[in-house]
Amino acid sequence: MDLSTPTTATTLLATLRESIIDGGLPAGAHLPELELARRHGVARSTVREAIAGLVTRGLAVRRHNAGARVCIPSREELRALYELRECLEGMVCRLAAQTMSDRAIEGIRALLSDHENNADLREGTAYIQGEHDLDFHSRLAAGSGNAMLEHQLDGQLYDKLRLYRRQFGMVGPRARPAWNEHQQIVEAIADRDPEMAEMLMRRHIRASLKNIEQRMAATESLAEETS
């Protein structure tokens, strides 16, 4: 037996989730239970459970008598997500400036240094982060001291945001400015300035939203021209 083959709903969910976020499973793609069961060597019930996890995370939708499909990003949903994100992450930074330990702040500075050493960011072409401890925003949420706020962000919300960020927002000229904004936010937190930290995060998220909206619009225009 190939030990690399997913054998549980949890591991299959992780595999499908990553494929959706990276674009390997494109928007609107059908998620046929029988075919996925055969491809991954698991029971159909395992596939059904994994798909339910995708639906919970907002990465797939299930229609009656039509099966499940990968969600289709929309500008309306994007704006709603970013409005919520601006409020929640603004609060994260306000709390972090008040409660985050000096050691945790130094850890985030080190993380940003690691990000800066990435070749794509040095060239100004992309800013690709990992997840959880390797993601700037996740680290701030963890350092806010509010477990409920961290759970709300580093679960469904960040999964859906990663879908937009990886497909539309983390490449091109926005890469270096985004990293610079991260640096400014950390320094405001280190200065124990809650108002400045919150303001900088809100401004950062609005800039990210504008960038993704522009890239989505460009993608839609190109699709119309080639159709």
URUR-V548630 format. One record per residue. N is the residue number from 0. SS is DSSP state (helix for helix, strand for strand, loop for the rest). Layout:
n->N ss->SS
n->N ss->SS
This chain:
n->0 ss->loop
n->1 ss->loop
n->2 ss->loop
n->3 ss->loop
n->4 ss->loop
n->5 ss->loop
n->6 ss->loop
n->7 ss->loop
n->8 ss->helix
n->9 ss->helix
n->10 ss->helix
n->11 ss->helix
n->12 ss->helix
n->13 ss->helix
n->14 ss->helix
n->15 ss->helix
n->16 ss->helix
n->17 ss->helix
n->18 ss->helix
n->19 ss->helix
n->20 ss->helix
n->21 ss->helix
n->22 ss->loop
n->23 ss->loop
n->24 ss->loop
n->25 ss->loop
n->26 ss->loop
n->27 ss->loop
n->28 ss->loop
n->29 ss->strand
n->30 ss->loop
n->31 ss->loop
n->32 ss->helix
n->33 ss->helix
n->34 ss->helix
n->35 ss->helix
n->36 ss->helix
n->37 ss->helix
n->38 ss->helix
n->39 ss->helix
n->40 ss->loop
n->41 ss->loop
n->42 ss->loop
n->43 ss->helix
n->44 ss->helix
n->45 ss->helix
n->46 ss->helix
n->47 ss->helix
n->48 ss->helix
n->49 ss->helix
n->50 ss->helix
n->51 ss->helix
n->52 ss->helix
n->53 ss->helix
n->54 ss->helix
n->55 ss->helix
n->56 ss->loop
n->57 ss->loop
n->58 ss->loop
n->59 ss->strand
n->60 ss->strand
n->61 ss->strand
n->62 ss->strand
n->63 ss->loop
n->64 ss->loop
n->65 ss->loop
n->66 ss->strand
n->67 ss->strand
n->68 ss->strand
n->69 ss->strand
n->70 ss->loop
n->71 ss->loop
n->72 ss->loop
n->73 ss->loop
n->74 ss->helix
n->75 ss->helix
n->76 ss->helix
n->77 ss->helix
n->78 ss->helix
n->79 ss->helix
n->80 ss->helix
n->81 ss->helix
n->82 ss->helix
n->83 ss->helix
n->84 ss->helix
n->85 ss->helix
n->86 ss->helix
n->87 ss->helix
n->88 ss->helix
n->89 ss->helix
n->90 ss->helix
n->91 ss->helix
n->92 ss->helix
n->93 ss->helix
n->94 ss->helix
n->95 ss->helix
n->96 ss->helix
n->97 ss->helix
n->98 ss->helix
n->99 ss->loop
n->100 ss->loop
n->101 ss->helix
n->102 ss->helix
n->103 ss->helix
n->104 ss->helix
n->105 ss->helix
n->106 ss->helix
n->107 ss->helix
n->108 ss->helix
n->109 ss->helix
n->110 ss->helix
n->111 ss->helix
n->112 ss->helix
n->113 ss->helix
n->114 ss->helix
n->115 ss->helix
n->116 ss->loop
n->117 ss->loop
n->118 ss->helix
n->119 ss->helix
n->120 ss->helix
n->121 ss->helix
n->122 ss->loop
n->123 ss->loop
n->124 ss->loop
n->125 ss->strand
n->126 ss->loop
n->127 ss->loop
n->128 ss->loop
n->129 ss->loop
n->130 ss->loop
n->131 ss->helix
n->132 ss->helix
n->133 ss->helix
n->134 ss->loop
n->135 ss->helix
n->136 ss->helix
n->137 ss->helix
n->138 ss->helix
n->139 ss->helix
n->140 ss->helix
n->141 ss->helix
n->142 ss->loop
n->143 ss->loop
n->144 ss->loop
n->145 ss->loop
n->146 ss->helix
n->147 ss->helix
n->148 ss->helix
n->149 ss->helix
n->150 ss->helix
n->151 ss->helix
n->152 ss->helix
n->153 ss->helix
n->154 ss->helix
n->155 ss->helix
n->156 ss->helix
n->157 ss->helix
n->158 ss->helix
n->159 ss->helix
n->160 ss->helix
n->161 ss->helix
n->162 ss->helix
n->163 ss->helix
n->164 ss->helix
n->165 ss->helix
n->166 ss->helix
n->167 ss->helix
n->168 ss->helix
n->169 ss->loop
n->170 ss->strand
n->171 ss->loop
n->172 ss->loop
n->173 ss->helix
n->174 ss->helix
n->175 ss->helix
n->176 ss->helix
n->177 ss->helix
n->178 ss->helix
n->179 ss->helix
n->180 ss->helix
n->181 ss->helix
n->182 ss->helix
n->183 ss->helix
n->184 ss->helix
n->185 ss->helix
n->186 ss->helix
n->187 ss->helix
n->188 ss->helix
n->189 ss->helix
n->190 ss->loop
n->191 ss->loop
n->192 ss->loop
n->193 ss->helix
n->194 ss->helix
n->195 ss->helix
n->196 ss->helix
n->197 ss->helix
n->198 ss->helix
n->199 ss->helix
n->200 ss->helix
n->201 ss->helix
n->202 ss->helix
n->203 ss->helix
n->204 ss->helix
n->205 ss->helix
n->206 ss->helix
n->207 ss->helix
n->208 ss->helix
n->209 ss->helix
n->210 ss->helix
n->211 ss->helix
n->212 ss->helix
n->213 ss->helix
n->214 ss->helix
n->215 ss->helix
n->216 ss->helix
n->217 ss->helix
n->218 ss->helix
n->219 ss->helix
n->220 ss->helix
n->221 ss->helix
n->222 ss->helix
n->223 ss->helix
n->224 ss->helix
n->225 ss->helix
n->226 ss->loop
